[in-house]
Amino acid sequence: MKQDRPNGVSAGMVRLGYLVAGFVLLALGIIGAFLPLMPTTIFVILAAGCFARSNRRIEDWLLNHKSFGPTIKAWRAEGAISRRGKTLATAGTGLGYVLFLIGARPDLPLALFVLAVFGACAWYVLSRPNPSQ
């Protein structure tokens, strides 16, 4: 028996949604490769997940890409982030916080809240294992 999706959403529409999201996330990741405070890795990993649900050929291209492939494979296999990735991510987080302080001149409660959020993100990145390969 055919299972209907809520609100008449077809499988093709869901697949198209994942495809569009994959391209948007990939574009953000590529932009992040050139902008110092914009992350790259997380967007590319999320894009690969979207392409896994919409277009296997593009997912395969990402998995075999010279720069992106090893990062995506390490994340999928082990939840791992390279030492270089950790260094760049935490340095970018620190730089982002300093620029936030300079640009926004927040009151102490907001500055501490943003510090806690950035600190939690940095802790998570640093807590991930290094890739075994």
ABEGO torsion letter per residue (X at the ends): XBBBBBGGBBAAAAAAAAAAAAAAAAAAAAAAAABAABBAAAAAAAAAAAAAAABAAAAAAAAABAAAAAAAAAAAAAGBBBAAAAAAAAAAAAAAAAAAAAAAGBBAAAAAAAAAAAAAAAAAAAABBBBAX
